[in-house]
């Protein structure tokens, strides 16, 4: 018998007016953990996100021999590299763990076994595993579960891959490449490469750690990145707030005609979530950024949008929820790769919005959304954190929306439900628990 835990999404009785402080970026936290683990000395990570995905990364690195301790707060971590050895790694459903840690495991002295949640066993991994084999690794398996037979080092060289399914394949090779004997050159040879901001994030953080990286702009070679061998310098990382996790809260202002502010918004960032500002503006919201405070005020009626989300696909569930509540049709393009995420997000969004009375059609590379009056019902999350938050957005203005397994939001945002209800109860500000603290 399957037991389903339902969460009645709170209805906004009036426009939302709140200030919401967000914990650190998952993408930056997990990259910082990898680089700190491979560095030539101890590093400190301040403002780290503590969520299921980041705790899985921490546990995996600890199992491999890295010392990671809390320095007075769960969100301040001291990372001391150690001799990498045999281990068992639980990936959960975290793409960054299953695609970033195999390269680290190849440097270990001994076998490293990887497995994860049942849903994770269908996620594509052959691209990075085959690339590592070509660089000198011995790997048994094509997907979870698999084992890396670590030999204490890696030859490196050139890997030609098709990363059109996920930019994580590129980042997963680049992050450890400086520790390979010959470094690594990664050539993408395939369809359109998604989520370029995440590769830009990886390159910027590698350079911050003293690693020499040549990008297509440096070498003139299209879709080619080269990391030279060398030391990884210890860095005291300060993690930005997670801008993608901010988007459901900003969407709350847009759909209720309210105002939501998020402090500590960076003036310049590689996070894809920053692009949400332009999307909200195009849909009719008023957006301002002043003294690191981002404020969104919702319009009387949301406009539909025609937008290419290829580089910012993780925003799709939030944008789709907004589009379902807009006053005109929307087309979301460039996101065929989302069919290989935590779930098939395109099919999931179409099914759940249509199940509440909407009209969503899948296209070859996205969704076409025709607004219809929506009604209450069950919204399935598919063990996907962004599907769960999309259901919460719809539930702000549609009565009786029950989101199943809202706890899956702990993947990147523990305590989401409390933050959401606190936001709705706020008149002026919302003050959740310490960012990143365990609920």
N, C-alpha and C positions, 0 to 999 in steps of 0.2 A: 504493500500500500504506500503510495506517495503522499507525504505530508507537505502541504503547501502553507507557508506562512504569509498571510496577507497583511498589508499595511494600508489603511485608509488614507490616501493622500489628502492632506488638509486643504479645504476650500478657502480661498481668500475672500473674506466677507467685505473687504474694502481694499483700496490700493495699498500695496506694500511700501512701507517707508522704513528703511533699515540701513545700518552699516554692518557689513559682514567681513570679519577677518579670516583669511584663508591660511591653511598650513602650507608647508613647502611643496615645491614641484616634485612629483614622482620622477619625472624624466631626468631632472638635474640631480636629484638625490642618488638615484641608482648609478648614474654615470660617475658621480663623485666617489661613491663607494668603490667602484671598480678601479678608478685611477688611484685612489688612496691605498687600495690593497696591493697595487703593483708599484708603488712609489719606493724611493730609496730611503725613506724614513717615515716617521709618524706624521699624520695629518689630523686636522680637526674639521669636522663638518658641523656648522651651526645652522639651526633652522631646518634640520632634516625632517622630511615627512616620515611619520611612523604610521604605516598602513600595512595591509597584508602583503602587498607587492614588495615594499621596501624591507619589511621584516623577513620575507623569504630570501631576498638578496643578502641581508645581513647574516641570516642563518647559514646560507650556502657558503659565503666567504669564511665564516667562522669554522664550518666543517672542513674547509680546505686548509685551515691553519692560520688564518688572519685573526688578530686580536681586535675586537671591536667592543668598546665599553662606553657607557653613558657617563658624561662629564657634568654631573650636577643636574641634568635634565634629560628626559627621553629624546629631546630633539637636538641635543649637542652630543656628538659622537667623536670619540678618539679612536683613530684607526692606526694600528701598528702592523706593518707587513710581517709575514713569517714565512717559513719554509712550506711551500705548498705540497700537500700529500694526498693520499687516497681519501675518498669521502663519498657520501651519498647526499645528493642534492634534491630537495623537493621544490619543484618549479611552481606548484600551484597552478594558476592560470595566467601567470605573469610572463608576458612576451619578453620583457627585458631580461628576466632570469634565464629563460630557456634559450635565448639567442645571444646574450652577452657572456654568460658564464662558461660555455663550452671552450671558448678561446683561452680563458684563464685556466680551465681544467687541463688543457693540453700542455701547460707549463708545469703541472704537478708531477711529483714523483710517485706514481702509482695510479691505479684505476679510479675513475670518478663516475659513479652511476647517477643518472638523471631520470626522474619520473615526475609526475604531476597529477593534477585533477583529471578525472575521466574526460571532461570536455577538452582538456589540453592535448590529449592524444591524437586529436584530429587536426591540430594546428600544423601548418607546413613548416618543416625544419630542414628538409633535405638540402636546401640551397646552402645554408651555412655549414652543415655537416660535411657535404661534399667539398665545399671550398676548403675547409680545414684539412680534409684528407689530402687534397692537392698541395697543401702547404706543409705536409709531413706528419699529420696526426693519424693515429690509429683509432678508428671509431667503429663500434659495433651497433648498428641500427640506423634507420632512416627517419625516425621520429621517436617521440616518447613512447616507451622507455628506451634509452640508449646509454652506452658506456664509452667514455673517453679513456683510452689506455695511456695515461700521462707518462712521459719519459723524461721529465725534468727540464724540458726545453723544446723549442720548435725551430725548424729551419726557416720558415717564411718563404717569401717570394711573391709571385703574382697569382691572383685569383680572379678569374673572369666568371661573373655570376649574372643571373637574371634576378634583380632585386625589385621587380615590378610588383611583387606581392607585399613587400614591406621594406621600408628604409632601415629597419632594425638589422637586416642582414648586412648592410654596409657598416653600420655603427658597431655591430658585434665583432667584426673583423678589425676595425680601426682601433678600438679602445685598448686592445692588448698588444697591438702590432709592434710597438717600440721595444717590447721585451723579446720579440722573435729575432733570431740571429741576423737575418737579412732584412728585417722590417717586412712590410707588406704593401703591395700595390693592388688596389681593388679596382677592377673595371666592370662597370655595369653594361651588360649587353643583352638588351631585352626591351620590353615595353616601357611605357612612360614610368619614370621613377617617382613614387609618391612621397609625401611628407618630407620634402627637402629641408624645412626648418629644423627637423630633428637631426639630420646629418650636419647642418650648419652648427647646431648646438654641440654635437660631438667634436667637431673640428675645433671650435672655439675653446672648449674645455681641455682638449689635448694640448693646444698651444699655451693655455694658462699653466699647464703642468710642465712646460718646457719641452714638449715634444714637437719635432719638426714635421709638419704636415703640408704636402703640396696638393692643392685642389685643382679642379678643371680650370679655374681662372688663373692659377699660377703656372700650370704646365702647358695649357692650351689643348690638352687632351680631353675631349668631351667625356663626361661621366667616368672620370678616373681620379682616384685619390691615392696618394702615396705617403706612407708613414715611414720615416727613417728610423733605424735602430738607435737606441740610446736610453738614458735614464729617464724615469718619470719623476719629476720633482715633487716633493711634498707640498701641498697647498692647504691653507686654512680656508676652506670653502664656506661661503655664506649663501644659503639657498634662497632663491626667489620664491614668493608665493606661487602656488599652482594656478596659472591663469585659465587652464581648461576646466579645472574644478570650480573656478569662479563663474563660469558661464551659466549654469542653471540659476544661480542667485541673481545675476544680472537679467536673465530672461524673466525672472519673476517681476521685475519692474516693468519690463516691456509688455507682458501680457495682462497686467493688472492696472496699468496706467499710473504706477507708483514711481518711487525713486529709491534706488539701491546704490550704495557706495562701497567700494573695496579699497582699503588703504594699502600702502606699500607697493602700488602698481609700478613696475619699472619703466623708466623713460625709454630704455632701449633693451631689447630682449630677443633671444632666438626662439622663445616659446611660441608655438602655433596659436595658443589661446589669445594672444594679443590681437589677432586678426578679427576676433569677434566684435571689436569696436566698430569696424567698418560695416560688418554685416548688420549690426543693430541700427546704425545710421541709415543704411539703405532701406531698412524695413520701417523707418519712420521715427525711431527713438532719438532722443537727444543725448549725446555722449560728450563728457568733458573730462580732461585729465589735468589736474592742477595740484602742484606740490605732492606728487605721488598718490593722490586720491582720485580714483576713477569713479565717476558718478554717471549713472544711466537713469534717465527719466522716460517713462513709457508714453507712447502717443495715445490718442483717443482710439485709433484703429491701426492695427499693424498692416503694412503693405506686404504683398507677396514679393518673392525675390527669385531672380535667375542668377545662380552663382556656381562657380567652379570651385569645389572644395578639395581638389586633388591634393594640394599641399597641406591641407588642414582637416583631413578626413575625420579626426577624432571629435570635431565639433558637430558632425552630422546629426547625431541624435537630438542635440539641443536645437539646432536649426530646423530640423524636421518637426519638432514639437511646436516651435514658433509658427512654422508655415501652416501647420494644421489649424492654427487659431487665427490666421491672417484673414484679410478680406478679399484676397485675390489669389490666383494660382501661383505656384512656385515650382521651379525646376532646380534640382540639386544635381550637379554634374561632376564628372571626373573621379568617381569614388567606387569604381568596380572592385578595387582591392579590399573594400570593407567586407566583402563576402568571406574573407579569410581571417577576420578578427576574432574576438572572444566568441562571437557567434556570427552568423551571416546577418550583419546589421541591416542590410537593405531589405531582406525578406522579413526580418523581425519588425522593423519599423512599419513596413506596409501592413503586415498582419495585425499588429496591435492598434494602429490608428484606424484601420478599416474595421476592426472589431468593435470600436466605439462609434461607428457610424461614419467614419471619414472616407475619403476617396483618394487612395494612393496607388500609383501604378509603377512597377519597377521598369526601368529602361536598361539599355545595355550597360550604361555606366553610372546609373544613379536612380533618382526618384522624381516622379511628377506628382505634385500634391495639389488637389483641388479642394478648397475648404468646404466643409459640410457641417451642419449642426452636429455636435458630438453629444453622446450620452454616456452614462456611467457604465462600469463593467470592470472585468479583471484585465490588468495590464501585466503581461509576463515579462520578466527581466532577462531570462535566458542565461542566468549567472553572469550577466554583463552589467557592470556598474553604470555605464552611460545610458543603457536602456532603462535602468531603474530611475535615474534622475530625470530622464525625458518623461516618464510616467508621472513623476511628481509635478513637473511643469504643467502638463495637461490638467492634472487634478486641481491646480489652483483655480481654474475657471470652469471646470466640468465636475459636477457633483457626483459623488459615489464612485470614484476611481480607486480601485484596490490594486496596489502594486505588490506583486508577489516577490518574495526574497529581496526586500529592500536592503537587507544586511549585506548583500554583495557589494554595496558601495564602500564597504570597509577595504576593498581592494586598493583604493586610492584616497578615500576620504572617510576615516572612521568617525562615527558620531554624526553622520549626515542628517539623520532624522531629527536629532536634537537641534542641530543648527538650523534646519528648515523650519521647525515649529517656533524656535526662538526668533527667527527672522519675521515670521508672521505675527508674533506677539509684540514686536517692537513698534514703538512710535517714532523713535529717532535713531537709535543704535541697536545693534545686535552684538552681544558680547559672549561668544562661545567660550568653551574651555580653552586653555592654552593651546595654540596651534600645534597640531601634530600629536598632542597628548592622547594616550589611550583612553577610550570612554570607560 
